[in-house]
């Protein structure tokens, strides 16, 4: 009989914090995507429009890693109105050798939050100016907070601006994060003002209409767009991709289908055959990243199954080493 280790969100918060090791884990995942024969099927998505719901299923097999993850990630964006989180989910880790279940990670979306924030840090590490110190965060949810936390691990952030559709919520987030990080964080009612003069802009919303305009982009800025993980989502003016000096995808196959690139293609601003570098290729140094302090760079992060396999494998190995969780026979 197979033994399965069951880990709750509380267990996983103890053993997999958002820290430099988590960032390195995700960075290694992108490197593998560029250098190994990774098997990563297209995302399966189930839409439940009457409740503003969607469910994504992601998976990836990485040669050399003993397990592979299958993640089920629901997002129901009206849930906060009834006092529930908008995102939850779980990951199943199976043996790459036998296919038997090894772990059931009941993370409620926690590991997804960690690996998504870590991916933002990896993008900034390889694309933002080394002296980037002013960040503009678009959004006020969990990912907005985590993106800033992760960003501060890879760049010398000394000031941040927060913008959200609800100004009072932006003020609350700014106040809480200022106390946590110890550098000034201001809420801005006007997005254009928030991004003006910033070195790094991170968009973290589920918006279906562009909120960041191409005309606002300034030389030397880096933009990380991580909200467009479904075909209808679109945070960035499609013209921004045509205007950027360097556009980088987490997975070009995915961003052509559902990322910000997808909208630039639909608008006729970029051809569907255009070749762009992927983040893993920059990490592996097989393609160049930023080559000038004045370049405008953009990372289009749609979320990949390889990130899930990597973070789930890290969690499982730490749980095995420390005895965290409950082991049952299946």
C-alpha positions as CSV (number, residue, x, y, z in Angstrom):
1,X,0.0,0.0,0.0
2,X,1.2,3.5,-0.8
3,X,1.8,6.0,2.0
4,X,0.5,9.5,1.4
5,X,1.6,12.5,3.5
6,X,-1.2,15.0,4.0
7,X,-0.2,18.6,4.6
8,X,-2.6,21.4,5.6
9,X,-2.2,25.1,4.9
10,X,-1.0,25.6,8.5
11,X,1.7,22.9,7.9
12,X,2.8,24.5,4.7
13,X,3.0,28.0,6.1
14,X,5.4,26.7,8.7
15,X,7.8,24.9,6.3
16,X,7.5,27.0,3.0
17,X,7.7,30.7,3.8
18,X,8.2,33.3,1.1
19,X,11.9,33.6,1.4
20,X,15.1,33.6,-0.8
21,X,15.0,29.8,-0.9
22,X,11.5,29.9,-2.4
23,X,12.6,32.5,-4.9
24,X,15.6,30.3,-5.8
25,X,13.3,27.3,-6.2
26,X,11.1,29.1,-8.7
27,X,14.2,30.5,-10.5
28,X,15.5,26.9,-10.9
29,X,12.1,25.9,-12.3
30,X,12.3,28.4,-15.0
31,X,15.9,27.4,-15.8
32,X,14.7,23.8,-16.2
33,X,11.9,24.9,-18.5
34,X,14.6,26.4,-20.8
35,X,17.1,23.6,-20.5
36,X,15.3,20.3,-19.9
37,X,12.7,18.2,-21.7
38,X,9.9,19.4,-19.5
39,X,6.4,18.0,-20.1
40,X,3.9,20.7,-19.4
41,X,0.5,20.3,-20.9
42,X,-1.8,23.3,-21.6
43,X,-3.8,24.7,-18.7
44,X,-7.2,23.2,-18.4
45,X,-9.8,25.8,-17.4
46,X,-13.4,25.4,-16.3
47,X,-15.4,28.7,-16.3
48,X,-18.4,29.2,-14.0
49,X,-19.5,32.7,-15.1
50,X,-22.7,33.1,-13.0
51,X,-20.5,33.1,-9.9
52,X,-17.5,34.8,-11.4
53,X,-15.7,31.5,-11.0
54,X,-12.9,29.7,-12.8
55,X,-11.0,26.6,-12.0
56,X,-7.5,26.0,-13.5
57,X,-5.7,22.7,-13.6
58,X,-1.9,22.8,-14.1
59,X,0.8,20.1,-14.1
60,X,4.3,19.5,-15.2
61,X,6.9,16.8,-15.2
62,X,10.5,17.8,-14.8
63,X,13.3,15.2,-15.6
64,X,15.4,14.7,-12.5
65,X,12.6,15.5,-10.0
66,X,11.1,12.4,-8.4
67,X,7.6,13.8,-8.1
68,X,5.2,15.8,-10.3
69,X,2.3,18.0,-9.2
70,X,-1.2,18.3,-10.4
71,X,-2.8,21.5,-9.1
72,X,-6.5,22.4,-8.9
73,X,-6.9,26.1,-8.4
74,X,-10.4,27.7,-8.1
75,X,-10.8,31.4,-8.2
76,X,-14.3,32.8,-7.3
77,X,-14.0,36.5,-7.3
78,X,-17.4,37.3,-5.6
79,X,-16.4,35.3,-2.5
80,X,-15.2,38.3,-0.6
81,X,-18.7,39.7,-0.6
82,X,-19.8,36.8,1.5
83,X,-16.7,36.7,3.7
84,X,-14.8,34.0,1.9
85,X,-11.4,34.1,0.1
86,X,-11.5,34.4,-3.6
87,X,-8.8,31.8,-4.2
88,X,-8.3,28.3,-2.7
89,X,-7.2,24.9,-4.0
90,X,-4.9,22.0,-3.5
91,X,-1.9,20.2,-5.1
92,X,-1.4,16.5,-5.5
93,X,2.2,15.2,-5.7
94,X,2.7,11.9,-7.5
95,X,5.8,9.8,-8.0
96,X,7.4,10.3,-11.4
97,X,8.6,6.6,-11.2
98,X,5.4,4.8,-10.2
99,X,2.6,7.3,-10.5
100,X,1.5,6.6,-7.0
101,X,0.3,9.5,-4.8
102,X,3.0,10.8,-2.5
103,X,1.5,13.9,-1.0
104,X,-1.8,15.7,-0.7
105,X,-1.2,19.4,-0.1
106,X,-4.3,21.1,1.1
107,X,-2.8,24.6,0.8
108,X,-5.9,26.7,-0.1
109,X,-3.9,28.5,-2.7
110,X,-1.0,29.3,-0.3
111,X,1.7,27.6,-2.3
112,X,0.4,29.3,-5.5
113,X,0.7,32.6,-3.8
114,X,4.3,31.9,-2.7
115,X,5.4,30.6,-6.1
116,X,3.6,33.5,-7.9
117,X,5.3,36.1,-5.7
118,X,8.6,34.4,-6.2
119,X,8.2,34.5,-9.9
120,X,7.7,38.2,-9.7
121,X,11.0,38.5,-7.8
122,X,12.8,36.3,-10.4
123,X,11.5,38.5,-13.2
124,X,12.7,41.7,-11.5
125,X,16.0,40.1,-10.7
126,X,16.7,39.4,-14.4
127,X,15.0,42.4,-16.0
128,X,14.8,45.4,-13.6
129,X,17.7,47.9,-13.2
130,X,20.0,46.8,-10.5
131,X,19.5,50.1,-8.7
132,X,15.7,50.0,-8.9
133,X,14.4,51.3,-5.6
134,X,10.9,52.7,-6.3
135,X,8.0,50.2,-6.8
136,X,4.5,50.8,-7.9
137,X,2.0,48.0,-7.0
138,X,-1.3,47.9,-8.9
139,X,-3.8,46.1,-6.7
140,X,-4.6,45.6,-3.0
141,X,-5.0,41.9,-2.6
142,X,-2.8,39.1,-1.2
143,X,-0.6,39.0,-4.3
144,X,0.0,42.8,-4.1
145,X,1.4,42.4,-0.6
146,X,3.5,39.3,-1.5
147,X,4.8,40.8,-4.7
148,X,6.3,43.8,-2.8
149,X,7.7,41.5,-0.1
150,X,9.4,39.3,-2.7
151,X,10.6,42.3,-4.7
152,X,12.4,43.7,-1.7
153,X,14.5,40.5,-1.6
154,X,16.1,41.1,-5.0
155,X,16.1,44.9,-5.4
156,X,17.0,47.7,-2.9
157,X,13.4,49.0,-2.6
158,X,13.2,52.2,-0.5
159,X,9.8,53.5,-1.5
160,X,6.6,52.0,-2.8
161,X,3.3,53.2,-4.1
162,X,0.0,51.3,-3.9
163,X,-3.0,51.9,-6.2
164,X,-6.4,50.1,-6.0
165,X,-9.9,50.6,-7.2
166,X,-11.0,51.2,-3.6
167,X,-8.9,54.1,-2.2
168,X,-9.6,53.2,1.4
169,X,-8.3,49.7,0.9
170,X,-5.2,51.0,-0.8
171,X,-4.6,53.3,2.2
172,X,-5.0,50.3,4.6
173,X,-2.6,48.2,2.7
174,X,-0.1,51.0,2.5
175,X,-0.3,51.6,6.2
176,X,0.2,47.9,7.1
177,X,3.1,47.4,4.7
178,X,4.9,50.5,5.8
179,X,4.8,49.2,9.3
180,X,6.0,45.8,8.2
181,X,8.8,46.8,5.8
182,X,10.0,50.0,7.4
183,X,10.2,52.1,4.2
184,X,7.6,54.6,3.1
185,X,4.6,53.2,1.2
186,X,1.9,55.7,0.0
187,X,-1.5,55.0,-1.4
188,X,-2.3,56.9,-4.6
189,X,-5.8,57.6,-5.9
190,X,-4.5,58.2,-9.4
191,X,-2.7,55.3,-11.1
192,X,-0.8,57.5,-13.5
193,X,0.7,59.4,-10.5
194,X,1.5,56.1,-8.8
195,X,3.6,54.8,-11.7
196,X,5.3,58.1,-12.6
197,X,8.9,57.9,-11.7
198,X,8.7,54.4,-10.4
199,X,11.4,51.9,-11.4
200,X,9.3,48.7,-11.2
201,X,5.6,48.4,-11.8
202,X,3.8,45.2,-10.8
203,X,0.2,44.6,-11.8
204,X,-1.8,42.1,-9.6
205,X,-5.4,42.5,-10.6
206,X,-8.0,40.3,-12.3
207,X,-9.0,43.2,-14.5
208,X,-10.6,42.4,-17.9
209,X,-9.9,46.0,-19.2
210,X,-6.5,47.6,-19.5
211,X,-5.7,49.8,-16.6
212,X,-2.0,50.6,-17.2
213,X,-1.6,52.8,-20.3
214,X,1.4,52.5,-22.7
215,X,1.7,56.3,-22.8
216,X,2.6,56.3,-19.1
217,X,5.7,54.0,-19.6
218,X,9.0,55.7,-19.0
219,X,12.6,54.8,-20.1
220,X,14.3,52.5,-17.6
221,X,11.1,51.1,-16.1
222,X,10.4,47.4,-15.7
223,X,6.8,46.0,-15.7
224,X,5.7,42.7,-14.3
225,X,2.2,41.7,-15.3
226,X,0.9,38.8,-13.4
227,X,-2.9,39.1,-13.5
228,X,-3.7,38.0,-17.0
229,X,-3.9,34.2,-16.4
230,X,-7.1,33.8,-18.4
231,X,-8.1,34.7,-21.9
232,X,-10.5,37.5,-20.8
233,X,-8.1,39.2,-18.3
234,X,-6.1,42.2,-19.6
235,X,-4.3,44.6,-17.2
236,X,-1.9,46.3,-19.7
237,X,-2.6,48.4,-22.7
238,X,-1.7,46.1,-25.7
239,X,0.3,49.0,-27.2
240,X,2.7,48.6,-24.3
241,X,4.1,45.4,-25.7
242,X,4.8,47.0,-29.0
243,X,6.4,49.9,-27.2
244,X,8.6,47.9,-24.8
245,X,12.2,47.4,-25.7
246,X,12.1,43.9,-24.3
247,X,9.1,41.6,-23.7
248,X,9.7,38.3,-21.9
249,X,7.2,35.5,-21.4
250,X,7.1,32.9,-18.6
251,X,5.9,30.5,-21.3
252,X,5.5,31.9,-24.8
253,X,3.0,29.2,-25.8
254,X,0.8,30.3,-22.8
255,X,1.2,34.1,-23.2
256,X,0.2,33.8,-26.9
257,X,-3.0,32.2,-25.7
258,X,-4.0,33.9,-22.5
259,X,-1.4,36.5,-21.4
260,X,-1.0,40.2,-22.1
261,X,0.7,39.1,-25.4
262,X,-2.6,37.5,-26.4
263,X,-4.3,40.9,-26.5
264,X,-1.5,42.5,-28.4
265,X,-1.8,39.8,-31.0
266,X,-5.6,40.2,-31.1
267,X,-5.2,43.9,-31.6
268,X,-2.9,43.3,-34.6
269,X,0.1,45.0,-32.9
270,X,2.2,41.8,-32.8
271,X,2.0,38.8,-35.1
272,X,1.2,35.4,-33.6
273,X,4.4,34.1,-35.1
274,X,6.6,36.7,-33.3
275,X,9.4,35.2,-31.3
276,X,10.1,36.5,-27.8
277,X,12.5,35.3,-25.1
278,X,11.2,33.3,-22.1
279,X,12.3,34.0,-18.6
280,X,14.1,30.7,-18.3
281,X,16.2,31.6,-21.3
282,X,17.4,34.8,-19.5
283,X,18.2,32.8,-16.4
284,X,20.1,30.2,-18.5
285,X,21.9,33.1,-20.3
286,X,20.9,31.6,-23.7
287,X,19.2,34.9,-24.6
288,X,20.0,38.4,-23.4
289,X,18.0,40.4,-20.8
290,X,18.2,44.1,-20.1
291,X,21.2,45.6,-22.0
292,X,20.6,49.2,-21.2
293,X,19.6,51.3,-18.2
294,X,17.1,53.1,-20.4
295,X,15.3,50.1,-21.8
296,X,11.6,49.5,-21.0
297,X,11.2,45.8,-20.1
298,X,8.1,43.7,-19.5
299,X,7.6,40.3,-18.0
300,X,4.3,38.5,-18.8
301,X,3.6,36.0,-16.1
302,X,0.7,33.7,-16.6
303,X,1.6,31.0,-14.1
304,X,3.1,27.7,-15.1
305,X,2.8,24.1,-14.0
306,X,6.5,23.8,-13.5
307,X,6.3,26.4,-10.8
308,X,3.7,24.2,-9.0
309,X,5.8,21.0,-9.3
310,X,8.9,22.8,-8.0
311,X,7.2,24.4,-5.0
312,X,5.2,21.2,-4.2
313,X,8.4,19.2,-4.3
314,X,10.2,21.6,-2.0
315,X,7.3,21.4,0.5
316,X,7.2,17.6,0.4
317,X,10.9,17.2,0.9
318,X,10.8,19.6,3.9
319,X,7.8,17.8,5.3
320,X,9.6,14.4,4.9
321,X,12.7,15.8,6.6
322,X,10.9,17.3,9.6
323,X,8.0,14.9,10.0
324,X,5.3,17.5,9.4
325,X,1.9,16.4,8.4
326,X,-0.1,13.2,8.7
327,X,0.9,10.0,6.9
328,X,-1.9,7.7,5.8
329,X,-2.0,4.5,3.8
330,X,-4.0,4.6,0.6
